[in-house]
Amino acid sequence: MPNGKPGDHPLTDILQHKLEVYSTEADGLVREIIELADEKMYRALSDRLYRDYSPYRSPDVQKLERELVELRDRLKDEAKSRGFDLSRE
């Protein structure tokens, strides 16, 4: 069972331990998404990274980066449509 140490989960490695897990771009996108995400999205991303993109299984980082860009852009569009000001970017 994971205990919060480095290497337990890619999301905590990126967010809490500040480790580079996939690539500078992918890890930065994860951080951006978490800023925009609600709890449901946070959990879904956490599960997906662990299940589909485990760093121990040679994940397709380019594919992950494309998916993260799409998710980030969709979340930004949704936030803007609800009236959130994202100009601090």
Secondary structure as UniProt FT lines:
FT   TURN            6..7
FT   HELIX           10..15
FT   HELIX           24..36
FT   HELIX           39..52
FT   HELIX           55..57
FT   HELIX           61..81
FT   TURN            82..83
FT   TURN            87..88
//
